[in-house]
Amino acid sequence: MNQKARKIQQILDKLYPSPSIPLHHQDPYTLLIAVLLSAQCTDVRVNKITPQLFEKASTPKEMILLSIKEIEEIIRSCGLGPKKARAIWELSKMLLQYHHGKVS
């Protein structure tokens, strides 16, 4: 990291020592999914959608048991439903295949 970037990081760390995360989540995986959903969508809308989604599937293993269509039906009001549903399903599958279902 160059000197200018370090200085900016120091300033930000001082101004925002513990920034809050506005997206409701339970763990790194659910935060990752919430962040994915937040593209082109408000945090308020994401927070309305994720409880229903995470009730059905809150782990990569549970998520790939849902069809992409099922995921899309839940997240539709967030916008870009078909693409986001496929991305959530594919991401969950890759986490299982390559990272033992863990987000680190």
C-alpha positions in Angstrom: 0.0 0.0 0.0 1.5 3.4 -0.9 1.9 6.2 1.5 -1.1 8.2 0.3 -3.4 5.2 0.6 -2.1 4.5 4.1 -2.8 8.1 5.2 -6.3 7.9 3.8 -6.8 4.6 5.6 -5.6 6.1 8.9 -8.0 9.0 8.5 -10.9 6.7 7.8 -10.0 4.4 10.7 -10.0 7.5 13.0 -13.3 8.9 11.7 -15.1 5.5 11.5 -13.5 3.1 14.0 -16.3 0.6 14.0 -18.6 1.3 11.1 -22.0 -0.4 11.4 -23.3 -2.8 8.7 -26.8 -1.7 7.7 -27.6 -5.1 6.1 -29.2 -7.6 8.5 -27.2 -10.9 8.6 -26.3 -13.8 10.8 -22.8 -14.7 9.6 -20.4 -14.0 6.8 -22.4 -16.1 4.3 -25.7 -14.3 4.9 -23.8 -11.0 4.7 -22.3 -11.9 1.4 -25.8 -12.8 0.0 -27.2 -9.5 1.4 -24.4 -7.5 -0.3 -25.1 -9.3 -3.6 -28.7 -8.4 -3.3 -27.9 -4.8 -2.5 -26.8 -4.0 -6.0 -29.4 -1.7 -7.6 -31.5 -2.0 -4.4 -31.8 -0.2 -1.1 -30.6 -1.7 2.1 -34.2 -1.3 3.5 -35.5 -3.5 0.6 -32.8 -6.1 1.1 -33.6 -6.2 4.8 -37.2 -6.9 4.0 -36.4 -9.8 1.6 -33.6 -11.6 3.4 -35.6 -12.9 6.4 -37.8 -14.9 4.0 -34.8 -16.1 2.0 -32.7 -17.1 5.0 -35.7 -18.9 6.6 -35.6 -21.2 3.6 -31.8 -21.3 3.1 -29.2 -19.7 5.3 -26.2 -21.8 4.3 -24.7 -22.6 0.9 -25.8 -26.2 1.2 -29.4 -25.2 1.9 -29.3 -22.6 -0.9 -28.3 -25.0 -3.7 -31.3 -27.3 -2.7 -33.6 -24.5 -3.8 -34.2 -24.0 -7.5 -33.0 -20.8 -9.1 -36.7 -20.0 -9.8 -37.5 -20.4 -6.0 -34.8 -18.0 -5.1 -35.9 -15.6 -7.8 -39.5 -15.6 -6.5 -38.3 -14.5 -3.1 -35.9 -11.8 -4.3 -37.8 -10.5 -7.2 -38.7 -7.1 -5.6 -35.0 -6.4 -5.2 -34.6 -6.0 -9.0 -32.5 -8.0 -11.4 -34.2 -11.1 -10.0 -33.1 -13.7 -12.6 -29.5 -12.6 -12.6 -29.2 -12.3 -8.8 -31.0 -15.6 -8.2 -28.5 -17.4 -10.6 -25.6 -15.6 -9.0 -26.7 -16.6 -5.5 -27.1 -20.2 -6.5 -23.8 -20.4 -8.4 -21.9 -18.6 -5.6 -23.3 -21.1 -3.1 -22.3 -24.0 -5.3 -18.8 -22.6 -5.7 -18.4 -22.0 -2.0 -19.3 -25.7 -1.4 -17.0 -26.9 -4.2 -13.9 -24.8 -3.5 -14.2 -23.6 0.1 -16.1 -26.2 2.1 -19.1 -23.9 2.3 -17.2 -21.3 4.2 -16.9 -17.5 3.6 -13.7 -16.3 5.2 
